[in-house]
Amino acid sequence: MTTMSAAQAHHSHAATATTALAPTASAAGSADPLRGLDADEIVATREILAAAGLVQESTRFVYVGVDEPDKVEVLAGGDLPRVIRALLLDQATGAAHDARVSLTERSVIRADEIDGADGQLPILDVEFEAIYDMLGAEDEWRAALAKRGITHDQVALAPLSAGQYGFEDERGRRVIRVLAFMRQYEQDHCWAHPVDGLCAYVDMVEGRMFKLVDHKVYDIPAEGGNFDDPEVQGAPLDTLKPIAITQPEGPSFSVEGDEVSWANWRFSIAFDAREGLVLRRIRYVDADQGGQERDIVYRASIAEMVVPYGDPSPARFWQNYFDTGEYVFGRYANSLVLGCDCLGEIRYFDATLADEFGNPRVIPNAICMHEEDYGTLWKHTDIYTGSNEVRRQRRLVISFFTTVGNYDYGFYWYLYLDGTIECEAKLTGVLFTSAYDPEAGDHASQVAPGLGAPYHQHLFSARLDMMVDGVANAVDEVDAVRLPMGEGNEYGNAFTKRRTRLRTESEGVRDADLSVGRAWHIVNTEKQNRLGQPVAYELLSQGLPTLMADPESVIAKRAGFTRNHLWVTRYAQDERYPAGDLVNQNPGGDGLPRYTAADRSIDGEDLVVWHTFGPTHFPRVEDWPVMPVDYAKFTLKPYGFFDRNPTLNVPSSESMGMACHADVAGHGAHDGAGACDCASGACTCSGHAH
């Protein structure tokens, strides 16, 4: 995954606004302790660390982010110290530190040395950049390329995280493994030309290759993959007409700093270099409860993702990338562009991060927020009263895109009028390719002549720090149950549901089961709705495959969270990441397997729900040379949280000046929001336009 930089944004439409994520006032009047970093805080962090002797000329800042205070302290209100976490690497010596800096006291609270036994710090861009010259100086490397009829000057290098396989010659080393791709000319997309069967192992502290795997000489695929070349694209599809999304009166949301209000929703936005987009204190204003703001989620993020590959060849068996924990993927966030990445009335948010020298840098337009029409919300034509009512659904979309090497990932959080929350991952970009070798076993698809794309998975872990009407929460597993014919079910039509309370962390490790429609209800154990039922939100999973690798494999140990769809833990301030704090070259067993080993009670407690989701990819020919977006998602839906349908008060389209127009002759009646379904002279708008 070569060095990446975010594209610079440009503004081509007037209907945009940009906000830098900024401090906001809490209810107690103090600055929000969970807000994202600003430039002054990054500068101060570097100054304090330098004054303590922790910053040398060769020191690089691997990660700088907010060390969030304990949830109990935040909910209690009042002033809290501002503490920053900084991961530091001395490139010259390999010495690493995990430091905590109090901006309030302007002091270093602690600086723990990292010896590498439990993992290395994430990989730096400057390390990626150094690889090319390092390998270029290696005679053995040049000779291996010469066997394949190419030179070092013709290749692009993909420096990649090494994993941890217990190899004796890697003990204590900071290792990167390197694959090569040929470029026929400077603008040639190298992914079309893998130099397969060859892999260099590099010690980043010593600055040299210490091992070369030269397994087999494959023919380098010759056909190009330049999807941006007009000759490759072919004649433009000129039958498409423009789509314009307009809101003449402006958007329905309001923004103050990082606080957002939209319809009945209230929440805050933050951005973290490791996790990317973070949503905080998601709550709903319940009109039936006198306008009370009711908490649902305290903090939501994508806390980890891993891409395990299924190619067992000697040059590639180790390919498993933790894009969050090994690469800190938030720092590769794209600058989003109106009309291309985002369409409509857009509010952008900039992200301020620390660069590898500890200086602030801004990613313009890192987060996009807008509204979308989403078809029918509810509708009924009553045969007895003649009532004919329809309301349109809409959703608020908060998103960001990040590019990690060949893949581009979009993460979209959707808030719906009816209280539903969804998270959707969008996967696109370019396949990581190999030489196609049909004799090596069925582990890859052929996507072009001689070009393979290994089978792989994309497994995300959503960390959902829940707060359903408060912190006294529990999780019930709910399955559909068939009932046998017999007394009380003489005709065999009856079925029911089974509800099982998950009482300890060991019981909270579960898998989805689509055959019984399995859902997990996060309930409040102290509050009920007007019918005496516990207020709850249900988690609905797509139930896609979990990790395909053998349970005894290295990746299964390092990515333990991928073995199950659901993990439920008691909240703990320092349990932030499902694969552990130090993922790079971690030997395994860290993160959720370690957290849940305590087997704490999760019944009526402050809970974190972790959900594993994502696709298993057997690449198609149609995925080459650039992939159409693939999707993976999960849903949080109110279940007894409200006393009735909370959207009865949503105005009709007509009352908002968006009248439906009938065309009983069948000439394609439509309104500004979508297509209309007209019958017997009555027109009801039920289209779905984005």
N, C-alpha and C positions, 0 to 999 in steps of 0.2 A: 504494500500500500504506500505509494509514493507520496511525496509532499503535496499537500493540498492547500489551496487558499480560497476563501469565499469570493464569489463574483461580486463586483461592485454594483450596487443598485442604481437605477436611474428612474426618474419619474416622468411618465409620458401622459398621465391623466391628472386632472385637478382634484379628483375625489379621493384624496388620500390625506392621512395625517400620520405623523411619526412621534413616538413618545420614547424618551429614554427611561428605562425602569428606574424609578426614583423613590426616595424614602417617603413613606406615608405615615400618618399619625394613627396610632392605635386608640382604642376606646379610652385608655388611661391618659392619652395625650403625649405619650413618649413615642419615639421613632419605632417603627415596626421591627422587631428583632429578627425577623425572618426574611427581610428584604434582600434583594440581590446586591452584589458589590457595586460600588461606584468607583470612579477613577481615583478620587482622593484617598479612599480606603486602600486601594491597591498600592498607591505610592507610599502611604504610611506603613503598610505591612512590610514592604521592602526595606524601608528606612530602619524600622525596629529590628528586623532580622539582621541587617548589616551591622547595626550598632552592637548587637550581641555576638558578632564574630561568625555568623552562620552563612554569610554571603561572601564568596571569593570571586575572582575573575572567571573561574571555570564553573561557578555554580549556575545551575539552570533550575527554573521554577517549573516543575512538572504539573502541579495543580495548585490553584489558589481558590478557596471558596469559603462560604460561611460555615462555621462550626455551630450548628443550630443549638440553641438552649433546649433544655428538657421541656417536653410538652406541658408538663404540670406547671412549670414556672411561667410559660407563655400564657396559659389559660388563666393563671392567677392574676395576670396583669402587672403593671408597674414597670419601672425601669430595669432593664437587664443589661449586663455587660455585652459589648460587641466583640466576639471572638472569631478570629479567622484561622482556618487551617491551611497550611502551606506544606507541600511535599517538595523537597529540595534534593537535587542530585549534583554531586561534584563530578563533572565529566572526566576530569583528570585522574581521579583516584577511585571513582565508583562509590565513594561514601554517600550515604543517603540519610535524610532526616525527615521525620514526621513532626512538624512543629505546630504549636498553638500560640497565637499572638493575640493579646488583649489590646484592642484599639482604645478601649476605655482607660486602661492603666498605662498604655504605651509601653508594654513589656512583653517578653517572651514567657509564657506560662510554663511551657515544657518543650523539649526538642528531643524526641526519642530517636536513637540510631536504628536503622534498618539494616540487618545483617544479610538479608536475602534468603534465609532459611525458610521463611513463610511467604516468600514472594518478593519480586522486584517492583520498583516503581514503574508506572506506565512508560511507554516509549515516547521519545521526543522527536519533534520534526528535525532538529539539528542532527540527531543520530541517523535518521533516514538520509539526510543530505550528505552525510559523511561516507556512506556506504560505497558510492560509485567510485570515488578515488581510492578507497581502501582496496576494493577488489581489482581495480585496474592495475594495481601494483603487484598483484599476485600472479607469478608465472604459471602456477598450476591451473588457475582459473582461465588465463588466456589460452593455455594449451587445450583445455577442455572445449572452449569456444571454437578454436581452430579445427578440432576434430569434426565440428558441425559446419565448417565452412564459413564462419563469421568471425568478426573481431569485436573487442570490447566496445569500440566506438559505435557499433551498430545496435547495441542492446539498451533497453530500458530495464531498470531493476525494480523488483517488488520486495522491499525489506519487510519481513513479517514476524509477528510474535512467535516465539519458539515453543511455548508450552513447557511442560516439565515431565520428562520421561525417565528420570533417574540415571541418565548417562553419566558415567564416572568422569569423563573429560569435560563435563559441563558444570560440575559441582563448584559453587561459589562464583560462577561466571555470569555476566550480564550478556545474554545471547540473543542474536537476531538471525533468523534463517532467510536466505535470499533466493528467489527464483528470478529467471530472466525471460525477457520477451524481446523479439527483434522488431526494429522499426526500419521499414524500407526507405523512408525519407522522414524529414523532421516532423511533419504534421500527420504522419501515419499513426493510426490507433494501434498501439502495440499488442493489445489483447488478442488480435487475430493471429499472432505469430508466436506462440509459446515455444521457448527453448526447453523442451521437456527432458526428463531423465537426469537433470542436473540441479544440484542445490548446494549452496555455500553456507557453512555455519561460521558466524563471525562473533568474535569477542569484542564488545563495544568499548571496554575499558582499555584493553591492550591495543585495539585498533587494527586487528588483523584477522584473516581467515584461519581458523584452526582445524577445519575439517572440510573436505569436499566429497559430496556424494555424487558420483558419476555412474549412474545405474545403467543407462542405455542411451544410445544415440538414435533419436527419432528424426524423421523428416520434419522440417519446420513448415507448417501450413503456409501456403503462398497467397491464398485469396485474401483480399483486404476486408476490413470491417469498418470502413469509414462512413458511418451512418449520416454524417453531416456533409458529405460530398453530394452536390446536386446530381451528378451523374449516377450515383448509387441510389439516390432517393427516387429518381424518375420524375415524370411529369407531375406537377402539383395537382392535387385534388381540388379543382377550382369550382366544384359545385356547392361547396359549403358556404353558407351565408353567415354574416356576422351575428353574434349573440351579444346583446347589450344588457347588463344588469344595472338597473338604476334605482335609486331611492331619492326621489325629488326633494323630500323633506329631511334628508340625511339619515344616518343610522339610528337605531333604537337604543343603542347602548351609550353609556357615559363612562368616561375614564378620568380618574384623579390619581396621578402618580401611577402606582401599579394596581390600584383598586378598580374593579370593573363592576358596573351595575347593568344588567340587561333583563328586561321583563321581570320575572320574580327571582332572578339569580343574582347572587353577590359572591365575589371571589377575588383573589389576588393572583398576580402573575409574577414569577421570578424566572431567572435563567441561571443555570449552573454549568460550569465547564464540563463536568463529567456526565450529568444526567440530561443536560439540555433544558427543555421547557419543563417548568414545575408549576402546578396549580395548587393554591393554598386556600384553606378555609372556604371550601365550596359549601354554600348554604342557600336555602330557598325561603323566600318570604311567603308565608302561608296565610292567605287571606282569611281562611276559616279559623285560624288561630289568632285573629286580631292583628294580622300583619307581623307576627313573630318571625324573626330570622331563625330558621332551624338548621343546625349543622348536619352535614352528610359526610364529607370527607375533609379531614384536617390537612392532608398533603398527598398529592398524587404525582407520580413521575414514572418514567421508564428507567428503572434502576440498573438494569443490565441487559445485554443481549449477546448471544454467542452464535457463530456460524460454523457448525461442525460439518466437515466434508467427509465423504464416504469413499475416497480413493485410497486404497491401502498400499500403493506403490512405494518403494524405498525413498523416492524423492519427495513424496507428498503425504505420507501417513499422518504427519504431525499437524496438518492444516485445520486449525480450530481457532477462530478469532473472536475474542471478547471485545467488541468495538467500544463498549463503554469503559470497562475496567482496564483494558490494555492500551487503548488508543485515546481515551477521554474525548468521546465523539462530539460533545457539545461545542468544542472549539472549532469544529469544521462546519458549523452552521452556515448555510447559504444566506447571502443578502437577497431577499425576495423582491421580485419585480412585478409591478402592477401590469395586468393584462396577460402575463405569462404564468407566474406562479399563483397569483391571487386575482380574482375577478370580482368587481363590484365596488361597494363603498368600504374602503379598507382603512383600518387603523394598524399601523406598524409599531413595533417596539424594538428599539435598539438593544443590543446586549453588550455589556462591558465586562471584559475578561482580562486576565493577566497574560502577557506573552511569556516566552521562556526565559526572558531576562528580568522578569518581575515588573515590567512596565505595563500600564493600562493600554488596551487596544479595544476599539469599538467595532462590532459587527453591525453595520447599518441594516435596519429592516430584518432583523433575525427572526422575529415573531410576527405573524400575520393574524389579524382578527377581523371577522366579517360575519354578516348574517346570510343565511341561505333559505329560500323557500324550500319546503320539503313535502309538498303534496298535501294530502288530506290528513287533518288532525282528527276530526270526528265528523260523522255525517249520518243523517237518518231522514228518510221519507216515510211518514207514518200513514198507513192505509186507513186508519180510523179517523184521525183528526185532520188529515191533510197537511200537517206540519211538514215543512221541507227545509231542514237546516243543515248547513255545512260550514265547517271552519277549516282554515288552512294551517298546517303545521309549519313551523320554521325552527331553525336551529342556529345557535351561535357557534362559530368555528374558530378555534384557537390552534395554530399550527406552526411547525417549523420543519425545515428540511436540512439534513446534514449529509455530506458526501465523504465517505470513508473509502478511499482508493477507487475501486471499480464500481461499488454500489452506492446508490443514493436512496436515503430513507426519509420519508415524511411521516411525522407523527401528528395526528389530528385528534383533538379533543372536541367532542360535540356536546352541547347542552341544549336540550329540547324543552319546549314549553310545558310538557306534561311531567317534568321532573326526571326524565331519563338522562343518563350520562353514558356516552360511548367514547371509547378510545380506538382509533383505527391507525394501523401502520400501513403505509404505502411503500412498496418496494419496487425500485426501477434501477436503471443504470446498465452496466455491462457485465456479462457473465465472467467469472474467473475461469479461464480456459486452460486446456491441456492438449497434448497430442492425443488423437483418438486411436486407441489400440484395442481392437476387438478381441485380441488374444489374451488380454490382461484380465478379463472378467467383466461382468456387467456392472460397472460402477460409474459410467458416464454416458451421456447422450452425445451423438454426433450431430453437430449443429451446422457444419459447413464441411466441405471436403477436407478430410484429415484433421478436423478441429473438434475436440471434445469439450464437454462441460460437465465436470464431475457432479454427481448427485450430492445434495447438501440440504441443510435445514437452516432456517432463521428462527431462533427461539428467543423471544423477548420476555422479560420479567417486569410486570407492572407492580410497583410498590404502592399500595393503597392504605394509607394510614387513616383508618376509618373513625368516624365520630357520629354515628347515626343517632341524632337527638341527644348526644352526650357521649361520655366515654365508657359507660357500662354496657358493653356489647358482647354478643356471642354469635356463633355461626351454626345454623341448622342446615343439614343436607336434606334436600327434598327430592324424592324420586316418585315417578308414576308407578303404580302397582296394579297388575292384572289380578282379578279375583276369579277363582274357579266357580263354575256353575254348582249350584246346590241350594240349600235352604237360605232364603233371603236373597238369592240371585238365581232364581229358577230359569231365567231366560239368558243368562250369561252375558248380559250387557253391562254389568257393573264394573267399575274400576275405582281406585282410590289413590291416595298419595301416602307416602311414608316419610315422616319427619324425624331425623336423627340429630340430636344435639352433639356437636363435637366439643368435648369437655377439656381435653388436654392437647398440647402441641403435637404429640405423637398421633392422636386421632385426627388432627387438623391437616395431615398430609394426605391429600385425596386426588383422585383422577375423575375427569369428566366421563359421563356415560350417556351418549345420545340415545341409546336404546330405551332408556327410562326417562329421558328428558331432564336429566339431573340439573338442579340449580342449587345455589348456596345462598341462604337468606342471612344477611347480617342484621341481627335483631337487637333492639334495646331491651335489656332484661328488666328495666324499671319503669318503662313508659308504654302505655297502650293507646290505641285509637278508640273512637267512641263505641266500637263494637266489642271492646275488651280484648282485642288482638294485639300482639306486640307490634310496634312500629318497626318497619324493616325496609331494607333495600336488598334486592336479589342480584347476584352475580350470575350472568349467563355466559357460558363459554362456547366457543365454536367446536371444542372437542377434537381438535386436530392432533396428529401424533406428537407425543413427547419424544425425548431423545431416542434415536434409533441405534446408537452405538451400544455395544455390549455393556451390561452393568458393571463388569469388572475392568472396563477400559479406563485409560488415563482420563479421557475427557468426561466420562461419567463421574469420576471422583472430583474433578476440578469444577464441573458444572452440575453439581448435585441438584440444583434447583430445577434443572430441565427434566428431571425424571418424573415429575408429577405436575399436574395442572394447578393444584391449589396447595398453598402452605399458609397456615395461620399461626402467628406468633403473638405473644404478649409484647406490647410496646416496650422498647428499650432505646434509650437515646443513641447508643453507639452501634445499633444494628441497622445500618443504612443500606448495605449492598448484598444481594442474594448470593454472590460468589465470593464474598469477603472483601476486605479493604484493599489488599494487595493481590491482584489477580494475575499479573504478569509473572510467569514462571512459578506460580503457586503450586505446591505439591498435591493439593486436593483436600477435601473434607471441610473446607472453610465455608463461611456464609450460612445459608439456611440449615444444612445438616448440623452444623455446630450450634446454631441458635436453638434449634428445636430439641437438641439432646438433653436440655434441662427439663423438658416435658412439663413446662409450667401450665397452670390453669389458664384456659381461654374462655371460661364461662362467666360472663358478667364482668369482663375486664376491659382494659384499654387495649385494643387489638390493631394489628397490622395484617392485612390480607395481601398475599403475594400471588399473582396469577401468571402462569406460564402460557404463552400463546405464540403462534406463528406457523408459517407454512413449511412443508417438506417439499423440496423442489427437485423434480425430475425434469431438467430443462427441455424445452421444446425447440424445434427448429424456428418457430415464430418468436422465440426469445432472442434471436440473433439478427443483426449485430447490436441492437439496443432493445431492452426489454420493455414491453408495455407494462404498466403498473399492475402489480399483484397486491392483494389486500389481505389483511388479517385484523381481527378486532375482538373486542369483548364489550359487554353491555352491563351497566348498573341501572336497575329499574326499580322504582318505588313499588313496594308490596305491603299494603296496609300502612304505609307512611302517612298518607293523607286519609281524610274521612270520606272523601268522594273524589270524583274526577276533578282535578284542580284547574281544568282549562275551560270550565263553563263560561267564564267571563271573557274569553278571547273574542275580540270583535269580529264581526263578519267582514268579508271583503268589501261589501257595499258600504258599510258604515265607515270604512277607511278610504272611500273614494275609489275603490277598485271593483266597479260593478261587473257582474257576469253578463255576457251578451249572448242571448240565444240565437241560434240559427237552425230553426226547425226544418229548413229545407235541406240541411245536411251539407252546407258549404264550408264547414270547418270553422265554426264559431270559436272564439278564443278570448281570453282576457290577458292582462299584462303579466300575469304570474304563471300561466300554463294553459294547457288545452282544456276545453270544456267538454263535459259529457252531457249532451242535451237529449231529452226524451219527452215526448208529449207536451212540448211547449215549456217545460221547466228546465232551467239550465243550472247545473251544479258544477263548480270548478273543482276538478280532482286531478289536475295534471301535476307534473313534477318537473319543475324547471330550475336549473342551477345557473 
